Amino acid sequence: MSKYIKSLSDNLKFLMGEMSVSELAEKVKIPQPTLSRYILCQRQITLDNLVALADYFNVDIDILVGRKEF
């Protein structure tokens, strides 16, 4: 597993806080099963979905994938 996939998973969990996967999926228009697979490190994220998540959380893509710190 890529270190970026693991970092994405960890950072999404952190940013979500108490928000459920279903809630986030609805807000960013990503199917819930797809988002769950990203969080479980079972699927590589698409660029469009990475941008959608970065925009929603108002963070740099590099932060989401662990290339920069919060």
C-alpha positions in Angstrom: 0.0 0.0 0.0 1.2 3.4 -0.9 2.1 5.8 2.0 -0.1 8.4 0.3 -3.2 6.1 0.4 -2.6 5.5 4.1 -2.1 9.2 4.8 -5.3 10.0 2.8 -7.2 7.5 5.0 -5.8 8.9 8.2 -6.3 12.5 7.2 -9.9 11.9 6.1 -10.7 10.2 9.4 -9.2 13.2 11.3 -11.0 15.8 9.2 -14.3 14.0 9.4 -14.3 14.1 13.2 -17.8 12.9 14.2 -19.2 13.1 10.6 -20.3 9.8 9.2 -19.1 8.4 5.9 -22.6 8.7 4.6 -22.9 12.4 5.5 -19.5 13.2 3.9 -20.4 11.2 0.8 -23.6 13.1 0.4 -21.9 16.5 0.8 -19.1 15.8 -1.7 -21.2 13.8 -4.1 -19.0 10.7 -3.9 -20.9 7.3 -3.6 -20.7 6.1 0.0 -19.2 2.7 -0.9 -16.4 4.4 -2.9 -15.7 6.8 -0.1 -15.6 3.9 2.4 -13.1 2.1 0.2 -10.8 5.2 0.2 -11.0 5.3 4.0 -10.3 1.6 4.3 -7.4 1.8 1.9 -9.1 -0.5 -0.5 -9.2 1.7 -3.5 -7.1 4.5 -5.1 -8.8 7.8 -5.2 -9.6 9.5 -8.5 -8.3 13.0 -9.1 -11.8 14.4 -9.3 -12.7 12.9 -5.9 -9.4 14.1 -4.4 -10.1 17.6 -5.5 -13.7 17.4 -4.2 -12.5 16.3 -0.8 -9.8 19.0 -0.7 -12.3 21.7 -1.6 -14.8 20.5 0.9 -12.3 20.5 3.8 -10.6 23.6 2.4 -7.2 22.0 2.5 -4.4 21.5 0.0 -4.3 18.2 -1.8 -0.8 17.7 -0.5 -2.2 17.8 3.0 -4.7 15.2 2.3 -2.1 12.8 0.9 0.5 13.5 3.6 3.0 15.5 1.5 2.5 18.5 3.8 1.4 18.8 7.4 -1.8 20.6 8.6 
